[in-house]
Each structure stands twice: as C-alpha cells, then as structure tokens.
C-alpha cells in the first residue's frame, strides 16, 4: 500500500495531525465498500491482504499532491493535515505519478497533539525508536487496521461513522511500559515491525488504545 503525505513547503502540517490522517486513511481504505465482494478494488486488495502486508509512505506537495488524488484511494483530512492511502498493488507496478514521489527527505518536528476526544482511539508511537515521519505513518496505518480488526463490529461501525478519527502521540519510556502492560492484558493492540527499514525486526512500534 502506497501512502501519500501532503507536506507543503511553506506551511507544513503538525506531525501528530499528519500521522492521525495517515492512520485514518489506511483503515478507511481497508473498510471501504469498494474492497468488499464485487467491489472494484476487491481483487488487488485481497491479493495484498493475503500476502505480506507492507506500506510505503511518500511525500507530495503542489501539483504532485493533486496528481495523487487521481490515483485510486482514500484521502483523509485532519486538523489541517492530509494523507491519502492508495489501493495496494505489486511493488513493480506502481503508478508513475506515485513512483516519482520521494520516500524520505522531509521531517516534521515532534509536537504536543491537541487534546483528543475520549471517544477516539489513541495511537501511541514508541519515541525511543526515533522513526521518521514516513516510517511512523506506515506504522500508525498498521495500528489502525489492527485496532479495527480487534473491535466488535458495532464499535468499528461507530468509529467509521466518526471518520476513523484518532489521536497520535509519542510515548516516553515510562508511558510505553504501561502501554505494554495493556497489550499483555488484552486491552490494547501493538504493531511489531518486520524490520525492513529503520528499526530492528520485531520492534514494537505503535500501541493502539481503543
């Protein structure tokens, strides 16, 4: 799954808001009716889901961001930040409008996210790993998918009705340990990375709390 992050040069979004938009766009695409039975995205989505699930986040601005809107996918805007999750496909068959977008090269400073509504899930990013914004975007995308899969159907529908809004925040070591305990208790879900880029295999990158 290619993910496109809108990062204008003059007025870039807040990191936390951009990651929240990325997380919401990923789960919104995975629960879109077009990936369901008979949907136009069903075959490529199922081929991806049944194989090794990977995500790659790229950055875009200006005309390149507008061009990305023409590629099948779902765009989410949150607190002035925008991200688009694209219909998955083979690595060797990326749309030229997406393939030309850079994967790295732009970083956003860490920030204190706005107080989130208690009705929204929170995705906690492991601050010790020092992930780039692109890597973190892919990881929160994994987390939102896992969280939706762990929810009762009624709760997932309610989350969808709220546009899959969520909060994203960095967890310091003390908070991370308490979150790990929640994972062990079964009241939170964790993403463990395969280790293809940036972090060691098996690293716990994000913990999602309903």
Secondary structure as GFF3:
##gff-version 3
##sequence-region A 1 210
A	DSSP	beta_strand	2	6	.	.	.	ID=ss1
A	DSSP	alpha_helix	15	30	.	.	.	ID=ss2
A	DSSP	three_ten_helix	33	35	.	.	.	ID=ss3
A	DSSP	alpha_helix	42	49	.	.	.	ID=ss4
A	DSSP	beta_strand	56	60	.	.	.	ID=ss5
A	DSSP	alpha_helix	62	68	.	.	.	ID=ss6
A	DSSP	beta_strand	73	78	.	.	.	ID=ss7
A	DSSP	beta_strand	81	86	.	.	.	ID=ss8
A	DSSP	three_ten_helix	91	93	.	.	.	ID=ss9
A	DSSP	alpha_helix	96	99	.	.	.	ID=ss10
A	DSSP	beta_strand	121	126	.	.	.	ID=ss11
A	DSSP	three_ten_helix	127	129	.	.	.	ID=ss12
A	DSSP	alpha_helix	133	150	.	.	.	ID=ss13
A	DSSP	alpha_helix	153	161	.	.	.	ID=ss14
A	DSSP	beta_strand	166	171	.	.	.	ID=ss15
A	DSSP	alpha_helix	173	185	.	.	.	ID=ss16
A	DSSP	beta_strand	188	192	.	.	.	ID=ss17
A	DSSP	beta_strand	204	209	.	.	.	ID=ss18
###
